[in-house]
Amino acid sequence: MIRSELILIGYWRRKAGRGWPADDRWPSPEDFVDSSWDADERDQVVDYLGRGFIVRACMGLSPCRMCGRANGALELSDGVYVWPEGLKHYVEDHDVRLPEPFTSHVLASIEAFETAGRDESWWRSFVG
């Protein structure tokens, strides 16, 4: 179920440059780096971030605030959170560990899908 107001995550502080003014309304990705984060948990979050539904496509590419790489132009969502396409890059390549409420949400969502039963009756009702 999609929330009427999605929770934004993964937008980062921008330094002035390339014709853009500084924007300090957001946190800095450097403040979330944690190279000791469990690799299996991190990989699950990385995979999850790459499987969101496309909510919006924007013109231009957002550069990584840490290495400058072009990071995509999509906004993705799971119906609860909304994040920029490049968030996956920060987690995967820069060891950015997202806040615990988001990580818990990701792990609980994965667990719910893995343990959900399967109702075959609806699909089988179409057998001619």
Secondary structure, 3 states (H helix, E strand, C coil): CCCCCCEECCCCCECCECCECCECCCCCHHHHECCCCCHHHHHHHHHHHCCCEEEEECCCCCECCCCCCECCCEEEECCCEEEECCHHHHHHHHCECCCHHHHHHHHHHHHHHHHCCCCCHHHHCCCC
